[in-house]
Amino acid sequence: MYEELFISDSSYATEVPKISTTSELWLEWNYLERKLNKLMRFVRVQDAEAIRSILMDLAFVSDRYIGRAGDNGAIVLDTDSTLSLEKIVL
């Protein structure tokens, strides 16, 4: 048996007093991968404002989109609300 830390504070007791469970929310990989790729591009050009925008967007996505979470906790998003990459020359 191993121990995991919960991301949120919403844990629930089980039949065994020393064991808790939770239903954590997480981002669908396709959405997260696009965000991470965009983040890497902004890191390369050292755009602090854009980096902060992406990180803040990712940090609070579960708060804004909890209603879109599936039964397995996946938040499925197909929109990208952060700054565009138009100014970046790769």
N, C-alpha and C positions, 0 to 999 in steps of 0.2 A: 504494500500500500504506500502511496505517496501523498504529499501535501501540495495543494495549489492555493494561490492567493486569488481572491475574487476581485474583479475590476470594480464592481459596484458594491454598494452596501446592502443590496437586497438578497440576503441569504435566508434560507429556510431550514428549520430543524427537520430531522428525519426520525425514524423510530429509534435509532441509536443516538443517545445524547451527545456523544463526542463527534458526530458526523453531521455536516451541513451540506446543503446543495444550493444551487442558484440557477437562474436562467439568464445568462449573460447575453448581451447584444453584441453583434460583430458585423463588420462590413463585408459585403460580398467581394470576393477576390478581384473580379473584373474592375470594379469601381476603385478599390484600394490600389491596385496596380497602376491605373491611370494617374491617380493622385501622386503616387511615389515617383513615377517617371517624370511627371511635371515638377515635382519637388527637386529631383536631381538636376533638371535643366536650370532651374533658378539658382541652385547652389553653385553650379558651374559659372554662372555670370554674377554671382554674389549679390543677388537682388533681395535684400533683407526684408523689404515690405512684402514681396510676393511669397517668400518663405514663411513669414509669420502668418500671412493670410491662409495658406494651405494648412499649416500646423493647427491654427485655431479652428479651421473648418473641420479637420479630422478629430480634434479633441472634443468637440461638442456635437458631433453628428448624431450620437445616440439620443441626446436630449431633444433635438429638433425633429427626428424622424422615427421616434419610438412606435408610432402608429403604422409604420411601413414594415415592421419586423415580422418575419414569418414565424411559423411554429418552432423552427429550430433556432431562432434568435438572429437570423441573418437579416440585415438591413439592406434591401436592394434599391439602389439608386442608379439612375441613368443620366443624371444631370451633373454638371460641374460648375459650381457657383464661384469658384476662385478666379483669379485674374487669368487672362488669356496669355498664350505664348507668342502672340504676334510680334512682339518686340525682340524676341530672341533669335539670333542668327546662330544656327548650329554648325 
